[in-house]
Amino acid sequence: MTVHGRGRLAAFTVGLAVTMSVLDGVMLNIALPSIAGQLGVGPAEAIWVVNAYQLAVALVLLPIGKAADIYGHARLYLGCIALFGVASFGCAMADDLWSLAAWRFVQGCGGAGIMGVTNAMLRFVYPPEKLSRGISVNSLLVALALAGGPSFASLVVSLTNWRWLFIVNLPVTLLLLVIGIASLPKAAERNGERLDALSVVLSMATFGLVLLALDAVAHRDGAAVPLALGISGLAAGVLLVWRQTGMAMPLLPVDLLRTRRFGLSVGTVFAASAAQLLAYVVLPFHFQQDLGRTQIETGLLFLPWPLMLAAVAPFGGWLGNRIETGPLCAIGLAIFGSGLLSLALIQPGAGVWDIAWRMGLCGFGYGIFQPPSSKAVILASPIERSGSASVMGATARVLGQASGAAVAALMFRLLPAEGRVVALLVAALFAAAGIVTSLSRGPQPLAARSTG
């Protein structure tokens, strides 16, 4: 059985949607200094452009994954693509930071649907014997987007302004809707299950309040507001866990999280994602304000990281079938953390090569870590719970990224001069925490190790 005709168009739709959503995030990170300058805000306030998107994803990712299972993956996927396009137009028209952040929140709701439903769509697009190839193609597209995004964003911002980074999404969105309506398989339209409204509310309250507490720590003096938000979020989380306990197919897979291997695998994803996003937010400011590089040079200096990741990731996947996952992920994170540490210690006046090899080292380490880590999250759950495991892994990634962005904002506010370097050191500490959780997972079953 092969993918052809309509199936190829469906595969193209899924791949292009993922590429658009990844490019959007990468380009915005690079453009943050320009956005801050044009809107007349400081670096700490500009982080809201990132935080608003991450907050939206964290709020709706679990409910949207469950809704896709109930109401139909293709229907929800196309709706989220349309929402992403509408919000892109709103972002392009925004005339101040807070309207931009509001539209980024809406865009994040659409991006959550793209992120959370992509793997499910691939299961319906590709036959079982070609599913691994489909996932690999999408991974390659993500790596290419990561590689080309910074340079493309720097070129666009230097020639026009940051608004065009959103405008380019509009024709892509229209193309995706036209092709997607005609080609995406209408599988799993309804399974007879109902979406538990109370679980959805508790889930959104838990993740939303916790992330707002993190952001309040970064942007406010005093502990009253962050403490109130944090306690409220934890209380909602306790109620959510209580509500989910005993459910056969819970919104939050609390039964899986109780297992040592799955829980620690999710924790490792959280730590690595916090380190990665923290570095991606801080480095554009570090390159331009500390190392004196231009916008174009900054985009080019980002290239070694994703290019090395794309080159090494297939090797990391190959190793993951032959070496114990815990030690292998720890090795990758150790290399990644070493690259972050070397970037923090780089001196002003450093040459292009001095910066490039450090960025390449980060990409090399993350390329070793990412494939076996993603596979471990799935294999740590029963096959019938693969969907819940996938969404939980994505949720951990989003929460880690949001935490990294909050730490970046905190460093910018508390340490205006040294905050960029200190933030990179904190990113290295996140990577070190990931090493500990990865090594604590215990031995991987031989059957799981040889899968793939």
Salt bridges, closest charged atoms under 4 A:
ASP24 OD2 - ARG104 NH1 2.59
ASP69 OD1 - HIS73 NE2 3.01
GLU189 OE1 - ARG75 NH2 2.85
GLU193 OE2 - LYS66 NZ 2.97
ASP196 OD1 - ARG243 NH2 2.87
ASP215 OD2 - HIS219 ND1 3.12
ASP221 OD1 - ARG413 NH1 2.60
ASP255 OD2 - ARG385 NH1 2.64
ASP290 OD2 - HIS286 ND1 2.70
ASP290 OD1 - ARG420 NH2 2.80
GLU297 OE2 - ARG293 NH1 3.90
GLU324 OE2 - ARG261 NH2 3.86
GLU324 OE1 - ARG449 NH2 2.91
